[in-house]
């Protein structure tokens, strides 16, 4: 099976690389006896095209100029991301996958794989994803990109040649995005209105509340593992994603039916980044075309983050759908790898 990672994830989906405390971002769902059972399945997860963890992207060197591509790199679509991973699977000599699984942007890739090449996929698991972003979704990403591009160090996308980077803009983009990954209930439970390092307010513009400290930490820690250009390109691919509006969408759905590809679509009741209506739209489009589809909304307090966490009902549904055995205890969940 193939695991498709989300916007700022990478190929390190499970296990560790010599540091047991630094486990993969989906370690709680991938492994022996877990829903994506490595005792039964060979699990493949590769970096995204356009990313900054090894696969070609806008920070890669343009062989024609000897300089980083920057904004000369072509815009990407979700189909481009899938095409790259399909070529990898073909290179590995695999004709048909038991499953393609992903959450958020990873779920969109899984859906596109099933639509574009259903003969290669027996089952598809689409978690906390969308088939068409709303105006609000696009607006959040637009503001994040503006923060990056208005940072003076962005230098019209040539910052890799200047020795500086748009750290302030990228950190702000991450901070704002992170707000959309948590539910209000989760933020209230985690932070409330508690002050950082004090029982009383300081009455200033510095970090005073715990939630402010948390967001600043998320922004600063993000800088060490992600590139601003990749954030621009991959977030823009999300904006344009609308597979059911493609001219050949009906034909793709017919081919999915003919191939016998089954789908599981999951949402979380507190996810307001891609709320349940997004998943219902996917499930209904598949169902109306005759695709065997199972839809479930799972109760969770953790908002969009839920797809990264060991929510028991969620894991049980995925395990049952994939035909996995009883679940083993999950490891500590990784955070911040959407």
N, C-alpha and C positions, 0 to 999 in steps of 0.2 A: 504494500500500500504506500501511497505518497501522502505526506503531510505538507500542506502549503502554509507557509508562515504569513503573518500579518504585516502591517505597514513597517514597523521598525524591528521585526524579528530577524532571525537568521537561521542558518543550518543547524545550529546547536539546539536541537529540540529536546533531547533527553540525555541522561547520563552526565558524566563529567569528564574533563580533560586533565585529570591529575589533581584537581582541587575538589574534593567531595562537597564542599559548601557551595560551590558554583555549578549548580546543576542546570540542565537545559530548561528552556522556558515552558515546555509542556511535559516536564518529567513526571507530573502527577497522573498523566493519562497514558503515557507510553512506557511500556516495560513489561516484564514477566507477570502474567496474570492480571494486567490492567486492561482497560477497554481496547487500547491499541496494543495487543498482546504480542510482544516480541518472541515469545515461545512458539507462536503460531505463524507470525507474519514477519516478512522482511520489510522494515520501515525505512523509507527514503525521505529525506528532507534536504532541500538544496536552497542556496541563497537566491534571491530574486534578481532578475535582470534589472539593472538600474539602481541596485542597492550599493552598499559600500562595505560589504563583508567578503568580497572575493570575486563576485560575478561582475562582468563589465557594466559600468555605469558612467554617469557624467563626470566623475572624478578620475576616471581611467584616462590613460594617455591616448590621444588621437594619433595614429600612426602617420597620418598625412602632415601633421604639424609638429609632432614631438612634444606637444603641450596637452594639458588636460582638456577634455572636450568642453567642460563648462556648459553654457547654455547652447552650444552648437550640437549637443547630443540631441537626438530626435525624441519627440514626445512619445511616450509609451502608452499602450492600452493593456487592459487585463489579459486580452488575447495574446499579446506579445509575451507576457509573463508565462502564460500556459504553454505557448509554443516552445519556449526555451526548455521547460521541464519535460515536455513531451519528447523532445530530442534527446534529453538525458536518459529517459526511460527506454527509448529505442536503442540508444547506445549500450544500455545494460542488457539488451536482448529480451526485454519484457514485452510481450504482445498484448496482454490484458491484465489489468490491475484488479485486485479484489476491492480496493476502495481508494478514493481520493477524499481526504479529510482536511477541513480547515475552518478557522474562525475569523470573523471580521473580513479583512481583505483576503485572507486565506480561504474563507468560505466562498467568496466571489470567484476565486480561481477554481475551486472545486466545481462550482456550478458551471462555469465556462468550459471546463474540461469535459464534463458530461454532455454539454450541448454541442460542442465542436467535434468531439471524437468519442461518441458513446460506445463505439465498438471496442474501445480500450479500457472501459470502466464498468465493473459489475455493480458497484454501489458508490454513492456519493453522500458525504455528510457535510451539511452546510450549517454552521453554527454562528449565531449572532451576526448575520450578514445582511446585505441588501442587494437587490437587483437594479436599484435606481435611487441615487441619493436625493434627498429632499433639499429644498432651498436652504433650510437651516443647516443641514450637513455640509453643504457646499460653502455656506457662509463661514462656518467655523474654520474650515481649511483655508479659505481665502484670507482670513485675518492672520492665520499662522504663517502663510506664505508672505504676506505683506510685512510681517515682523522681520522675517529673514531678509527679504529683498531691500527693505529700507534701512537695514543696518549698514552704516558707512563702510564697514569692512567687507561687505558682500562684493563690492567693486564690480557690479554688473556681471557677476558670476565668474570673475577671473581671480578670486581671492586665493586660490591654490598656488598662484604664481607670485603672490605678494608676501607670503609668509605670515599673513594674518587670516583670521576667519571670523565669520559673523556670529560669534558666540552668544552675544546678547540676544540677537534676533532668534536664533535657534532655541535658546533656553526659554524665551518667552513663548515661542510656538509650542514647545513641549509642555510648558506649564498650563497653557490654555487647553490643549488637547487632553491633558490628564484630567481636567475637571469633567470633561464629557465621558470619561471612562468609569467614573464612580457615580453611584446613585446618591441622592440627598440623604437617604437613610444611612448609607455607609459612611458618608462624610460626617453626619451628625454623631453617629456612634463612635467614630474614630477620633474626632477632634472637638465636636461641639463648639463652644465659644471659649475653650480653654486657652490660656495665655502660654507663650513659650518661655519657659524658665522663670516664671514669675506667677504670683497669685493675683497681681494687680496690673492694670494696663499701664503702659509707659506714655501713652498719648503722643505718638509721633508717627512718622511715615516709614520707619524701619519695620523689620519683621517683629510683630507683636503677638499674633495669634499662631497657635500650633499649625493650623491649616496653611498659613503663609510659609512657615518654615518647611513644611512638607513639600509644597509646590516648588519652592526655591531649590530644595534638594533634588527633586525630580528633574528640574531643568538643568542644573549643574552636572548631575551624574550622566545625563544624556549626552553631553558634549564629548565624553571620552569614547563613545561607541557609535556615534552616528554622524553623518555628513549632511550639511545643509542642502546641497544640490540634490542628493537622493531624496530628501524629505520633500522638496519641491516636485520632483518628477513622479514619485510614487503616489503622493497625495492627489496630484492632478489626474492620474490614471483612474483613481476612484471617482472623481467628479464626472468623467465622461462615460462611465460604465452604465450601459443600458441594454443588456443582451436581448431582451424580449422585444426591443424596438428595431432590431436588425432586420434587413429585408428578407433574410433566409431563416428567421426565427422559427416559423411554423415548420419548415422543412427539418430544421435541427431537432425540434421536439418530436416529429414523426420518426426520425432516425433513432432518437433516444428510446422511444417506445419499441421500435423494431429490434433494438439491441438488447432489450430486457433490462436496462439499467434502472436500478431502484434508488430512491432518494430519501434521506432523512433530513428534515429541516427543523432546527431548534432555535428558540428564542428565550430570553429571560425577562421576567415581568417588570424588573426595575431598570432595564437597559433603555436609556432615553437617547443614546447616540444612534442606535439602530433598533428602534422599538419593535414590538411584536408585529405591528402592521407591515413592516418590511418583510418579515419571514412569511407572514400569511400571504402576501402578494406572490412570493416565490412558489409557495406550496399550491396556491390556487392555479397559477399558470401551468404548473406541471400536471396537476390533477385534471384540469380541463383538457389537456392534450392526451390524457390516458397514461401518463407515467405513473408507475406505482410509487406513491409518496406517503411518508409518515410525517406528521407535524406534531410537535409538542412545544408548549410554553412551560418553562420551568420556573418555579418560585426561587428567588435568590435575592439577598439584600445587596449584592455587590455590583449591580449595574452591568455595564458592558464588560467590566473586568471578569465577570463570572465565567466566561469561556476559558479563562486561564487558570481557574481555581478548581479544587477538588469538591465540587458541589455533588453530593451523593446521587441525587435523582438524575442529574445530567449524565454522570458517568455510567449509571446503571442503564439508561436509555441507549447510550452509544454502544455499550458492551453488548446489550441484547440485540441491537440492530446488526452489529458486525459478527455476532455469533461467538463472542468471547466468553470464557469461563468466568467463574466467580472472581470478584475483584480482590486484589491484594492491597494492603495498606499503602496509601500514596505518600510520597515524599513531600517535603516542604515545597509549596508552590513558588515558582519564580514569578517576579513581578516586572511590569514595565516593558513587555516585549510584544506589544501589539503591532 
